[in-house]
Amino acid sequence: VFGRSVVATSQPLAAAAGIRMLLAGGNAVDAALATAIALTVVEPTMNGIGGDAFALVWDGGKAYGLNATGRAPRVWNLEKFSGLSEMPAVGWGSVTVPGAVSGWVELSRRFGVLPFAELFGPALEYARRGYLVTPFVARMWSEASVKYQTFRSFADTFLPDGRAPRPGERFTFAAAAGTLEEIADTFGESFYCGRLAAAIARFAHETGGVLDEEDLGAYHADWVEPMSTDFDEFT
């Protein structure tokens, strides 16, 4: 709690990132974005850079909705999944075009007051200097390690010494710092149309995925009218 503002997360360093934006003169959207970006570092197996985002923003007079969820690669069709009883939960059959980065950009442009790159400061510090893994995050990390341990890229990135970090152990995430810094410096362009997009597409091609640079380049988050209903004198 800071003044009239509150930042609440599952990880105290992420909450601190939001408070830092408020102390720097930012608004609630700046704080929320810095918090979300920090969570990709301090709670990485639940809030990845390649994730999605939804937002409801109240500006004091109107509610705005942002849909930054994932979109299917353009070559997907009903036939690809017709023989399955449910959608795949892991592997390339479960991977859509990541929307979170586009959501960060849209929210910052429309409602933020701080420079976009400034929102990444706390996350970059945590990634480079390391942080002590908290108990809740350690538990989520351990569960994810069981689900994804057969994926070499996951193991190489998130399972130092072949296992998930335990509570109180330090985790340093230098590779994520480089990615986040590039996103910050290019206002997200690299992630969808530049070097990072090419790296994502190349990895997909090499490992059996169909996500490509055209899918990434065509992505954009959508501003939508939130659903509403009237009750007495309230909406």
C-alpha positions in Angstrom: 0.0 0.0 0.0 1.4 3.4 -1.0 -0.7 6.5 -0.4 -4.1 5.9 -2.1 -2.7 3.1 -4.3 -2.3 -0.7 -3.8 -0.2 -3.1 -5.8 -1.0 -6.8 -5.1 0.9 -9.8 -6.6 2.0 -13.3 -5.8 5.6 -12.1 -5.4 6.8 -9.1 -3.3 9.5 -8.0 -5.8 6.9 -7.7 -8.5 4.7 -5.6 -6.2 7.7 -3.5 -5.4 8.2 -2.9 -9.2 4.7 -1.4 -9.3 5.3 0.8 -6.3 8.5 2.1 -7.9 6.5 3.3 -10.9 4.1 5.2 -8.6 7.1 6.8 -6.7 8.5 7.9 -10.1 5.2 9.7 -10.9 3.6 6.9 -12.9 -0.1 6.0 -12.8 -1.9 2.8 -12.1 -1.3 1.5 -15.7 2.4 2.1 -15.5 2.5 0.3 -12.2 0.5 -2.6 -13.5 2.7 -3.0 -16.5 6.0 -2.9 -14.5 4.5 -5.5 -12.2 3.5 -7.8 -15.1 6.9 -7.4 -16.7 8.6 -8.2 -13.4 6.5 -11.3 -13.0 8.0 -12.7 -16.2 11.3 -12.8 -14.3 10.3 -13.6 -10.7 7.4 -16.0 -11.4 8.6 -17.1 -14.9 6.8 -20.4 -15.2 3.4 -18.8 -14.7 3.9 -15.4 -16.3 6.1 -15.9 -19.4 7.2 -13.3 -21.9 5.4 -15.5 -24.5 2.1 -15.4 -22.6 -1.1 -13.5 -23.2 -2.9 -10.6 -21.5 -6.3 -9.2 -20.9 -7.0 -5.8 -19.3 -9.9 -3.8 -18.0 -9.0 -0.1 -17.5 -11.2 2.4 -15.8 -10.2 6.0 -16.5 -12.6 7.6 -14.0 -15.5 7.8 -16.5 -15.3 4.9 -18.9 -14.2 1.2 -18.9 -11.9 0.0 -21.7 -11.2 -3.6 -22.5 -8.0 -4.9 -24.1 -7.9 -8.4 -25.7 -4.2 -9.4 -26.1 -4.8 -13.1 -26.1 -3.0 -15.5 -28.5 -4.0 -16.0 -32.1 -3.8 -19.3 -33.9 -1.0 -19.7 -36.5 -2.6 -19.2 -39.9 -2.0 -22.7 -41.1 -4.0 -24.3 -38.3 -7.5 -25.6 -39.3 -10.2 -27.8 -37.9 -8.7 -30.9 -39.5 -5.5 -30.5 -37.6 -7.3 -31.2 -34.3 -10.4 -33.2 -35.5 -9.1 -36.5 -34.2 -8.5 -35.2 -30.7 -10.9 -35.3 -27.8 -9.4 -32.1 -26.4 -6.9 -29.4 -27.3 -3.3 -30.2 -26.6 -2.0 -28.8 -23.3 1.7 -29.0 -24.2 3.8 -28.9 -27.3 3.5 -26.8 -30.4 -0.2 -27.8 -30.8 -0.9 -25.6 -27.7 1.2 -22.6 -28.8 -0.5 -19.5 -30.2 1.0 -16.1 -31.2 2.0 -14.5 -27.9 -0.1 -11.4 -27.1 1.3 -10.1 -23.8 4.0 -7.9 -25.3 1.5 -6.3 -27.7 -0.7 -5.7 -24.7 2.0 -3.9 -22.8 2.7 -1.6 -25.7 -1.0 -0.8 -26.3 -1.7 0.0 -22.6 1.4 2.1 -22.3 0.7 4.1 -25.4 -3.0 4.8 -24.5 -2.9 5.3 -20.8 0.7 5.3 -19.4 2.6 8.5 -18.6 6.1 7.1 -18.0 8.5 6.2 -20.9 7.9 2.6 -22.0 11.5 1.5 -21.4 11.3 2.8 -17.8 8.7 0.1 -17.0 11.3 -2.6 -17.6 13.8 -1.3 -15.0 12.9 -3.4 -12.1 12.6 -6.6 -14.1 16.0 -6.0 -15.7 17.6 -5.6 -12.3 16.0 -8.7 -10.9 17.0 -10.7 -14.0 20.6 -9.6 -14.0 21.3 -9.5 -10.2 19.2 -12.5 -9.4 16.6 -12.9 -6.7 15.7 -15.4 -4.0 12.9 -17.7 -5.1 9.9 -17.4 -2.8 8.0 -20.4 -1.4 4.8 -20.0 -3.5 6.8 -19.5 -6.7 9.0 -22.4 -5.9 6.0 -24.7 -5.6 4.6 -23.5 -9.0 8.0 -23.9 -10.5 8.3 -27.5 -9.2 4.9 -28.4 -10.7 5.9 -26.8 -14.0 9.2 -28.8 -14.0 7.2 -32.1 -14.0 5.0 -30.9 -16.9 7.7 -29.5 -19.1 10.9 -31.4 -18.1 11.0 -33.3 -21.4 11.4 -30.1 -23.3 15.1 -29.4 -23.5 14.7 -25.6 -23.9 12.6 -25.5 -20.7 15.1 -27.6 -18.8 18.1 -25.6 -20.1 16.4 -22.3 -19.1 14.4 -23.0 -15.9 16.0 -26.1 -14.3 19.5 -25.2 -13.2 21.2 -28.4 -11.9 18.4 -30.4 -13.4 15.7 -29.3 -11.0 13.5 -26.4 -10.1 15.0 -23.8 -7.6 14.0 -24.4 -4.0 12.7 -21.7 -1.7 15.5 -19.2 -0.8 17.8 -20.2 -3.7 19.0 -17.5 -5.9 18.0 -17.5 -9.6 19.6 -15.3 -12.2 17.9 -14.8 -15.6 20.4 -13.1 -17.8 18.9 -14.4 -21.1 15.5 -12.9 -20.2 17.1 -9.6 -19.4 18.5 -9.4 -22.9 15.1 -10.2 -24.4 13.2 -7.7 -22.2 15.8 -5.0 -22.9 15.3 -5.5 -26.7 11.5 -5.3 -26.3 11.9 -2.1 -24.3 14.3 -0.5 -26.7 12.1 -1.3 -29.8 8.7 -0.7 -28.2 7.9 -4.4 -28.9 8.8 -4.2 -32.6 11.6 -6.7 -32.4 9.3 -9.3 -30.8 6.8 -9.2 -33.7 8.7 -7.9 -36.7 12.4 -8.0 -35.9 15.3 -10.1 -34.5 13.3 -11.7 -31.7 10.5 -12.6 -34.1 13.0 -14.3 -36.4 14.5 -16.3 -33.5 11.0 -17.5 -32.4 10.1 -18.5 -35.9 13.4 -20.3 -36.4 13.1 -22.2 -33.2 9.5 -23.3 -34.1 10.7 -24.5 -37.5 13.6 -26.4 -36.0 11.4 -28.2 -33.4 8.3 -29.1 -35.3 6.2 -25.9 -34.9 4.4 -23.9 -37.6 4.5 -20.5 -36.0 6.3 -18.2 -38.4 7.3 -14.6 -38.9 4.2 -13.8 -40.8 2.0 -15.0 -37.9 4.0 -12.8 -35.5 4.1 -9.8 -37.8 0.3 -9.9 -38.3 -0.5 -9.8 -34.6 -2.1 -6.9 -32.8 -4.0 -6.6 -29.6 -7.6 -5.4 -29.9 -9.4 -2.7 -27.9 -12.9 -4.0 -27.2 -16.1 -2.8 -25.5 -16.4 -4.5 -22.1 -19.6 -6.5 -21.5 -21.9 -4.8 -19.1 -25.4 -5.0 -17.5 -27.6 -2.7 -15.6 -28.8 -3.3 -12.0 -31.0 -0.7 -10.4 -29.2 2.6 -10.9 -25.8 0.9 -11.4 -24.2 -0.4 -14.6 
